[in-house]
Amino acid sequence: HVQSSGRNEVTGANVLVAIFREQESQAAYLLRKHEVSRLDVVNFISHGTRKDEPTQSSDPGSQPNSEEQAGGEERMENFTTNLNQLARVGGIDPLIGREKELERAIQVLCRRRKNNPLLVGESGVGKTAIAEGLAWRIVQGDVPEVMADCTIYSLDIGSLLAGTKYRGDFEKRFKALLKQLEQDTNSILFIDEIHTIIGAGAASGGQVDAANLIKPLLSSGKIRVIGSTTYQEFSNIFEKDRALARRFQKIDITEPSIEETVQIINGLKPKYEAHHDVRYTAKAVRAAVELAVKYINDRHLPDKAIDVIDEAGARARLMPVSKRKKTVNVADIESVVARIARIPEKSVSQSDRDTLKNLGDRLKMLVFGQDKAIEALTEAIKMARAGLGHEHKPVGSFLFAGPTGVGKTEVTVQLSKALGIELLRFDMSEYMERHTVSRLIGAPPGYVGFDQGGLLTDAVIKHPHAVLLLDEIEKAHPDVFNILLQVMDNGTLTDNNGRKADFRNVVLVMTTNAGVRETERKSIGLIHQDNSTDAMEEIKKIFTPEFRNRLDNIIWFDHLSTDVIHQVVDKFIVELQVQLDQKGVSLEVSQEARNWLAEKGYDRAMGARPMARVIQDNLKKPLANELLFGSLVDGGQVTVALDKEKNELTYGFQSAQKHKAEAAH
């Protein structure tokens, strides 16, 4: 049948024609049952006519017009939202303030040509609220007489594009919508994120998109459009289409001041109080605005302050009935802001108070012989939590200097564990070259990785309350020091994308081995010479005065004494005992064996680092074989002593069964 009709493609209709040749088949019986004949299918293939198609009316002109009109109304409802109607039913919050911006928008809308205002501002400053607020004022009758009968429709680009499979579908749908708007002279179209119309609906390689379809009507003033976009999209996308940009009048929507935001929230407060069934005090409203400005840096007013108020009400509403409060006060706002900004709460809880009180003693039990450094750290943290620290600086900025293996890094690690906060560690030997500095704050525009941000800024944005350790800072390129100047002075660092990382709740610790060589110089004669002054002179050579001036303290770590080394040995043995407890094994090490380990594990030049290797070689390795294959498989007891003649350790292993039997006797 396909060949006889001169076609090269088999369609579903051709298959139906072929089915009729199989008269005894179930398919042919089903078609006959539904009164479909072979002739009906052939007519559909040849002429596109259907059996149930109605006959044309005697007046062919009237019916299509009425259908087109009905279809147009349906399109208007499907692809737009009537903001006037939404305002009548209370779906829009009233517009508080913004009188100058609103007056400017109305003035542009009343022009004869190019009567299209474009609201440009950062996200969250209230661009959409101005368009919705205009609709609300039209409904309230609080607009000039020339705007009294206007209706604002908000366009949904997604609905307009949905289902447009074939070329011409989108153009047909959009042109019909524009035609209806053109016929209604009192209609105003609001397009939120107006940069999205550039390229919307364009076929592959085609130039016809929503922007090009709407351009002729915009310049003639036949339709009025309110657009909104951010500065970034305006400069990157919208402004590049000069023909489209010149048809709009740009209106800058700036971030409101603190006082203006307080007025906005006071105007919106009744709606939030009714929704959450709470009452906000005047001080709570002002605290929400001021704390949002201070601690929430990645968003803008009034949006972030409104979010704080909303979340505080939601938090109060979710409390159990017995604990639920009817009033949201300043303390509640502080708690919500702390959670949003991921920083410690201003009001110190009892558990935090206990942690801070015992912080110094706890660190001294874990890191030995460096009491001076620990006291400097803990005092800085206590001042910050007491609210007496610098408002625009990190909690503390310290430079730990001294020989290797004396606890500079260990103090920082244990501090983060004691406070229960993140440790952000950067090995500065990875940033020795000048080009590697861009890894910290991100690559500049035009370079690979520009869109990825910086390692340092991203880490602090993710964990704004943390201990930041820059290990071996003297190995970094001098440009890194310049980056750290503003961190230590202003508590902020801006990455390549313009995002600000907040360092005000970060404890900044930098370690260095600079000046160690000077302290190692031997004294002439029998009198011991103090070389710490020479060490500080070496530090001054490496670090510039403006860098050293911004540090809270430069702390020198001394060599570990013999008593401290014995404490380190005891610490390692306790840690090993904790591991053995899980295996059911008890460990007993004699004092002579401990002294032998302290002697073998300490090197003045290397500090306490070799101790870990000595413990591993002389305790852990012998224990491993017994735990896996020997008498300690099911637990037991280990005794470690010193053989003075051979100057080596001896081990006594006793299985769990034998140990229990001896204990019973």
N, C-alpha and C positions, 0 to 999 in steps of 0.2 A: 504493500500500500504506500509506503514511503517513497519507493522508487517510482511508482506510477504517478505520484504527485509532483515529482521533480525535486524532492528535497533530499538532503544528505544527513539529517539528524532524526533519530527516533525519539519521540516524546511519549509521555504517559497516555495521551489521547490516541496515538497510533496503536498502542498496546490494547486499548479498549476496543478498537475496531477489529483487531485480530482475535480478540476473545469471542466476538460474536460468531466466528466460524466454528467454534467448539460449542455447538448447541446443547450438548449433553453435560456440559461442565456446570459446576456449582456457581462459578462467577457469572456465567451467562444467565442462569436462572435468577440470580440476585438482581442483575440489571433489568431483566424483564419485569420482575416483581415491583421495581421502583419506576416502571414505565419509562425506561430509557432505551431507545431504539438505536440501531446502527446509524440511521439517518441523522439523528440528533447529534451524535458524536462527530460525524463527517461535517455537518454544518458548523459545528464549533471550531473544527480544525480549519475550514476554508474561510469562514466569514467572522468568526469570533462571537457569534450569536448564541445565546442560551435559550433553552426551551421555555424557561419561566420568566424571560425578559418581558416587561410590560410594553404594550404598544404606546407609541408617541401620542401625546395629547394633541388636540386640534390647534392649540395655541402654543407652538414650540418655544416661544420666547419667555413666557411667564414662569414655567416650572423650573428651569435651570437657575434663574435668578433667585427664586425663593430657597432652592437647595443650597446655592452658594452662600446666601445670607445666613442660613442656619448653620452651615459648616463654619463660617467665619466666626459666629458667636461661640461655637464650640471650641474653636482654636484659641480664641481669646481667653477662655476660662481654663483651658488645658495648659497653656504656656505662660500665663501671667497670674499674679496674685493682686487682687484689688485691695490696696493698702487703706483706702477710705473705708471700705467695708470692714476690714480687720480692725480699724480704729474704733468703729461704731460698736463692735462687740467686745471691746476692751482688750484686744490682742496686742496693742502697741502701748508702750510706756510713754508718758508725756515727755516732751523735750524741755529740759531745764537749762537755762542759759543759752549760749550760742546765738545771741541776738544778731550780732554783726554778720556772722556767716550766713544765717538764715535770710537776713535782709538782702545780702549780696546775691544769694541764690534766687530769690524772688525777683530781684531787679533784672538779672540775666534772663530769667524765664519770660519776662514781659517785653523783651526786645523784639523787633520786627524780624530780624534775621540773626542767624547764629545764636539762637536763644537756648543754648544748651550748656548748663553749668557742669563743670567737672570737679568733683570734690577729691582733693589729693592730700593725703596725710598718712602717718604711720598707722599700723594696725592697732585697733583698740582705742583710738582717740574720739570715735563717735561719728564717722562718715555716714554709715547706714542709719544711725539714729537721727541724723539731720533730715534725711529723706523721709523716714517714717514719722518724724516729728512734724514735718510739713503737712503730711496727710492728716495727722491728728489735729493740727490747728485748723485745717480746712473744714474738718467735721465739726470742730468747736466754733467755727465762724470767726476765728481770731487771725484772719488774714485780710489783706487789702481786697476791695470789692472786685477788682479785675481777676482775682484768683478764687473767688468764692465758689464758682461752679466747677472747678477743676477736679479731675479724678486722677490719682497716681496709681499706675500699674507697675508692679515689680516683675521683671522678666526672669524666667527660669531657663537659662541656656541649655541645661541638661535635658529638660523635657522637650525643648525645641529640636535638639539633635536626635533624641531617642526615636528609633524606628525608621530613620531615613536611610534605607538600604541602597536605593538606586540614585543615579545622578539626576538631579532636578527635583528630587523630593524635598530637600531642605530649602532650596530656593523658592519653590512653590509655597511651602508652608510659611516661610519668613515674609515673602512678598504679600501674602494674604493678611498676615498680622499687621504689617506696616500700612496696608491699604485701609484697614479698619481704624487704625490709629489716626490716619490722615483724614478720614471722614469725620471723626469725632474731634473737633477743634479744641475741646476742653480736656482732652486726655494728655497725660504726661507719662512717658515711659522711664522707669528707673532701672538702670542696669548696674547691679553690684559687680565688682571686679570686672570693669568694662574692658580691660585688656584681653579678656577671654574671647571677645567677638572677633579679634584679629586672627584669621585662620580658621574660625569655626565654620564648619560645613563645606570647606574647600575640598574638592576632589583632588586625587593625586596629581600633582603638577599643575593644578588649576589656580587661577587668580581670583575666582569669584567666591568670596566668603561673606560673612555677615557684615563685616566692616564696609566692604565695597558696595554692598546692596543698600546700606543705610546712608551713605555719604550724600547722594543727590538730595534726599529729603531733608538732611540736616542743614545744608547751606541755604536752602530756600525758605526754611522756617515752617515747612508744612507739618512737621511733627516736632515735639519738644522732648528732649532726652536729658535726664540727670544721670551722670556717670560717677562712679567712685573707684579709686584705685590707690595703691600705695606709691610712695616716691620711687621705690626700687623698680616696680613694674612700669611706672610711668616713664622713667628714663630708659629702661632696658627694652621695652616693647612698644608702649603707646606712642611716645614722642618720636620714634623712628618713622612712623607713618605720618609724615608732615601734613598730607592732605586731610587726614582724619583729625589730627590734633588741632589744626587751625579752625575747625568747625566748633570747637568747644572753648569755653571760657574757664580757665583754670582758677579754682578757689582753694587756697591753702587752708587746711584744717590743722591747726597746731595743737599740741598737747595742752590741756587746761592747767592753770596754776593750782596750787594746793587749796586756796580759798574757793576758787571756782568749782573744784571737785567736791569740796565739802558741801557747797550749795546743791550740786547735782545729786549727791547721795541723800541729802536731807529731803530733796524733792521726791526721790524714788523710795525713800525709807518706808512710807506707809504700805506700799505693795509688798515689800519683803517682810515687814512685820506681820501682815495679814497671812502671808504664805507660810511662814515658819512659826507663827503664834508666839512671837517673842517681842521684846521691846529693846531698841538700841539706845543707849545713853548718848548724849551729845559728845562726851569725851571719847566714847568708843568709836564714833564716826570719824572724829578728827584723828584718832590714833590709827585707824585703818588706812587713812590717806597718807599720813606721815610715815608710818612703818612700811607701807607699800612702796613709797618713793625711796626709802632708805635701803631696803633689803631685796626687793623684787626688781631686778635690773633688766630682765629680758622682755618686759612688756611695758605698756604705757598707761597713763591716766586717761580717762577715769576707769578703764576696763579692769585694771588690776585691783583697784580699791573696791570696786563693786563686787569683784570675785571674793575678796576677803570678807566683806559684809555678808555675802550670800553663804559662804562656807561656814562662817561663824554661826549663822542662824541654823544651818543644816546640822551642825555639830550639836547645838543645844537641843534641837528637836529629836535627835537620835538617842539622847540620854534616857535611862530608865525613868519612869514616872516619878519614882521616889527621889531621884537626884536631879530631875529636870528643873532648870532655872527659867524664869520668865523674863529675865533681863540679861542682855549681853553687855558685859563691861570691858574695860581696857585689858584686863588680864586674859579674857577669852580671845580678844583680838590678837594679843601678843603671841598666844599659843598657836593660833591658826597661821599667823605669818611665819612663825618659826618652822612649822611643818611644811608650808609651801616653799620657803626658801631653804629648807633642810639645814638649819642652823640651830644651836642650842637655845632653849627658851631663856628669856630674860629673868624670869623668876626661877631661882635655883631650887630644885626639889630636895627632899631630905636625903635621898640616895646619892644625888650628885654632891650634896654638901659633905657627906661622909667620904666620898671618893676624893674630893679636892683636899679635905683635911688630912687624909692619910696618904696623899699622892707621893710626897717626898719620901716618907719612910718606906713606902712600897717599892719605889724605884731604887732606893739605897740597898734594899734586900736582894735586888736582882742584878744591879750593876755596882761593883765594889770599887772603892778608892777614888771615886769622882764626885764627891759630895758637893763641891763648888759648882759644877755644871748642873747637877740635879736641882740645887737650890735656886739657881738663876732661872731655870726653866719653870719650875713650879710657881715661883713668885710672879712671873709674867702671866701665867695662866690664871692664877688666883685674882690678879688685878683685873684681867679682862672679864672674868665671870662676875666680879663685883661691880662692874660698870665703871671702873676707874682708868681703863686703858685708853689709848688713842683711838678716836672714833674712826679715822680714815686710814689706819695702818693695820698691818697684820697683828695677830696676838703677840707675837714676838719674832724678832729677826736675829738669829745667833750665828756666829762663826765659831765652830769647834776646831781648834788647832792642836796638833800634838802628834806623837809617833804612832805608827800603825799598831793595831792590836790592843789598844788600851781602853776601848769602850766608847768611842765617839759615835759610831753607828748604832751600837747596842743600846745606848741611852735613848736614842730617837725611836728605835723599834719598840722598846719596852714602854715608852711614853704613849705611843699610839695604842698599844694593847691595854694599858692601864685606863686610858680615857675611853676606850671602846670606839675609836674613830679610825678612819682609813689612813693608811700610810702610803703616800705617793712618793716613790723613790725614783730618782733619775741619776744614772751613772754619767757624770759629766765628761768622762773620757770619750764618750760617743759624740761629743760636740766640740772637738778640737779644731775642726776646719770652719772657715767663715760661712760656707754655704749651708752647714748643718744647723746654723742658728734658726733658719726658717722652719725647721721641724718643730721647734717649740711653740711658735705662734702661727704657723702655716705659711705655705708658699705664696709669693706675690702673684698678682693676676698675670696670666699668660704662661705660667709655669705648670708643670705636671703636679697634680695634687692640690691645686688651688682651692677646689671645692671641699676638701677634706678637713680643714681646720688644723690647729696646732696640737701637739701632744700635751704640752703643759696647760694651755688654756682649756682644752677639752676635759682634761683630768680634773681641774679645779671647778669647772662648770658642773661636772657630774658629781663631785664631792666637795662642796664649798666649805665644809667643816672637816679639816683633815690636818695631818702632820706632813709637811712637804720636806723631803730630804734630798738635797742636791749633793751627792757624794763626790768627793775629790774635786771641789769647785775650781781649784787652781789649774786643772788640766783643760778647762773650757776655754773657748776663744774669748778674747776681751769684749767682743760685742755682746756676749751673754751678760756680762756685768752691767752693760748699759740698759739692757732689758729689765734687769732686776732692780734698777734704781727706782723706777716708778712703782714697782711692786712694793718695795720697802717704804716708799714715801707716801703714796696715794692709795695703796691697797687694791689697785685694779690693773688689769692688763688686757689690751684689746687685740683680738686675733685678726687674721687677714680678711675675715668676712664682716668685721665691724662689731662682733659680739664681745661684750665685756665680761671677763672673768673676775669674780669678787674674791679677793684674798683677805678680807677683813676678819675672817674667822679661821685663818690658816696659821699654824705655827711653822715658821720658816727656819729650817736648820741647814746650814752649809758646813761641810767638813773639809779639812785641808791638812796636808802633811807639810806645808810650807814652814820653813824655819827649823825643821827637825835636825838638819845637818849641822846647824850652828850649835844646837844644844848637845850634840854628840862630841864636840871638840873636847879633847882631854885637857885638864888643867895642868899648868906648869908648877912643879913643886908638890908639896904635900897638902896644901890648902885647896879645898874644893871650890871651884869657881862657878858662880851662877851665870849661865849663858842665856837666860830667858829674855834679857833685854836685846841681845843679838837676834833672837828668834823673832821678836816683835818688829825689829828693823827689817828683817827679811819679808815679813807679812806686809809691811808698809810699802815695800818695793813692788810687790805683786798687785796689791789692791790699791786703787786710787783713793785720794782723800774723800771725795764725794761718796764713794762706796762705803768706806769705813765709817763715815759720819752718820750714815743711815742705819747702821747696825745697832741693836740694843746692847749687845755685849760681845766681846771677843774672849772666849774662854779657852785657856790653855790646859790640856790634859797631860798630867805628869806620867812618868814611867810608873808601873805597878810595883809596889813593895812586896817583900816576902810574905807578909801577913795577908795581903790581898790575894796573892797567888794561891795560898792555902784555902781561902774562901772560894776561889774559883773552882778548885778541885772539888770541894764539898758540894758546890752547885751542880757540877757535872755528874757527881755520884748520885745526888738526889734525883736528877732528871732520869738517870739510868734506872734507878730503883722504881720510879713511876712506870717506866716501860715494862720492867720485870714483874711488877704487881699484876699486870694483866695476864701474865703467863703463870701466875701462882708461884713465883720464885722470889725468895728473900735474899738480899745481898748484904754481906758484912765485910767491910774493908778496914783492916787494922790501921792504926795511926802511922806506923812505920811505912806501910804501903802508900798511904796518902802523902807522906813527906817525899817518898821516892817519886811519885807521880808529879808532885809540885816541882821537884828539881829537874826532872826530865822534860816537863811540858812548858818550861819558861825560858824564853830567850829575850834578853833586854832589847835587842834590835827588832824582834818580831812581836813582842808583847805576848798576850795570852792566846793568840791564834793557834800556835802549835799544840796547845793543850788538848784541843778536840782530836787531833791526830793521835796523840799519845793515849788518850782514853780509848779511842777506837782500836788501836793496835794491841793494847795491853789488857783491856777489859772486854770490849765488845766482841772481838774476833774469837777468843777462847770460849766465851759464853755461847756464841752462835752455833758452834759444832755440838755442844752439849744439849742445847735446846732442840736441835733438829734430830740428832742421832744418839745422844748419850743419855745420861741419867736424869736430865732435867726435862725430858719430853712431857711428863705429866706434872711438872712442878718440882719444887724442892728447895734446897738451901745452898748458897755459894759463900765460901769463906776465902777471902783474898788476904795473903800475908806476904812479908818480905823475907827472902832468903839472903841474909847479910853476907854469907860467904861468897855466893855466886852473884850477888847484887842483882837479883831478878825476882819477879813476883811468883808466888806459888798459889795454886788454886785447889780448893777442896770442894768437890761436888757431892751432894747427898740427895738421893731421890726422895720424892714425897713420902713413899711408903716407909722407907727406912727412918726418915726424920720423925714420922708419927710414932713408929714403934719405940724409938729412943725416948721420945717425949713421954710416952705412956709409962716406961720404966722409971 
